Amino acid sequence: MLVIKLAGLVGVGLAVFGRGRWAPTAALARGLGWVAVARLTGDALSVPTAVAAIVAVLVVVGVTLRERGHDAHGRRV
């Protein structure tokens, strides 16, 4: 789960410093989504890891949405 948390932190950083760009968020969400599916349906069953991946996706998407509402100077638009 440490790697999932690290991926989530990287995603939040990319969302903040990339001013809410969708491409990194979509790529990270897709990857973490596959981790969640694999942990819920595969041989390496791990519900806590799947839940952590889903939460990380939701947090990164939420931060991206929030950052898209700011201009280059950090002001709300």
Secondary structure, 3 states (H helix, E strand, C coil): CHHHHHHHHHHHHHHHHCCCCHHHHHHHHHHHHHHHHHHHHCCCCCHHHHHHHHHHHHHHHHHHHHHHCECCCCCEC
